[in-house]
Amino acid sequence: MAEAKKILAVDDEPSIVRLIQINLEKQGYQVITAYDGKEALEKIASERPDMVVLDVMMPYMDGFEVLRTLRKEPATRELPVIMLTAKAQDADVYTGYKDGADSYLTKPFNPRELISFVQRIFASQENQAHGDGYLDI
């Protein structure tokens, strides 16, 4: 059986981290946690997660800064990142996508929606890994 995908949940609110963790673990994912941007980068380096669910507004380093740092490094350039934030203004969503976010989810969020984003991103990676992206006709 394949090893469970590892997801890093990052938010400065422990209750949000717990909500993400419980819902993703119910789906069979392994979840590791961090509570600020600096800790997130440390965990990414040491734990090598398959995906990051990342809050924007956090102490020390915000989520956009973490995302930009990940996109600069060859080892993490392709790491899927779902931005999770209360900042729902168009400008913030634009910044998230411009900086390389794979998806953007606003708080309060529906855990089922988060799970569907996670599954969609992993399925898309699987499709890219098993084919060249072209249809065989």
N, C-alpha and C positions, 0 to 999 in steps of 0.2 A: 504493500500500500504506500502511496506517495506521502511524503512528510507534509504535515500541515503548513500552509503558508503562514509566515510570520508578519504581523502588522504592528507597527509602532503607533500608539495613540498618544498625542501630545496636546495637553490643554492645562492651563493654570488652575482650572476648577476641578478638584478631585471628583466631584459628583458627575461631571461630564465624562471624564476619563473612565470612571466606573461604568457608566451607561454604555459607552462605546465598547469597553472590554467585555461586559456581560453579553451584549448582543452579538458581537463577533465570535466569541468563544462558543456560543450556542450553535453557530454555523460551522464550527469545527476549526476555526482559525486559532493560531497561537498568538496571544497579544502581550506585548511588552509596553511599558508606559514611561512617559516623561512629563514633567510639569513646567518646563520653560524651554526656550529655544536653545540655550547652551547645552542643557541636559539632552535635548533631542539629538543634537549633532554628535554628542559623545556616545549615545546609545546606537545611533546609526553606524558609527565607526566600529563599535565593539560587537553589536548584535547582528548587523547586516540584515535588516528586515526586508521583506519583499514589497512592502508598501508602507506609506506614512499617512496617517490622518492627522492633519496639522491645524491647530487653532491659529488665528492671526494675532490677536491682542494678548501678548504675554510679556512678563518681565525679562530683562536682560537682552533679549533679542526677539523681535516679533517674527511671526510666521513667514512674512514676505522675505525677510532677511535670511531666514533658514532656507527657504526655497531657492533664493538666488545663490546661496552658498552651495547647495546640492547641485544645481544646474551647472556650476562652474567646474566641478570636479568630475573627471572622466568616470570614476568608479560609481558615482551616484547620479550621473546625468540622466539616465533612463529610469531611475527609481520612481515608481508612480506615487504621486502626492495628491491627496484629496484635501482641499482647504475647507475647514469647518469654522464658521465665524458668525458673529452677530452683525458684522459689518456688511450689510446687504446692498449698499449703494452701488450703482453701476460702475463708478470709478474703481471701487475696491475689487469688484468681480473682474473688471478689465485688467487691473494690476495683477491679480492672481493668475489669469490666463497668460498675460504677457510674460510674466516671470516663469511660466512653465508648469502651472498646475494642471493636473489631468481632469479634475472635476472640482466643483465649488458647491458646497452645501451650507445653507444659512441656518443659524440657530433662531428659535428652537427648531430642531430637526426631527424627522420621523426616522427611527432606527431602521425601519424596513427600507427606506430610501437609501440610507447609508449602505446597507447590505447589498442592495441592487447595484449601486455604484461600484462597490468593491468587486462583486461578481463580474460585472461587465468589463472592468479593467483587466482582471485576471483572464477572462475568456478571450479578450482581444489580444493579450500577450501570447496566449496559447495558440491562437490562430496565426499570429505572425511567426511564431517559432516553428510551426508545422507546415508552413507553406510560404510561397513567395508573395502572397497577396493577390496573385492573379487567378482568375477562374480558368479551369481547364475546359476547353470547349471542344 
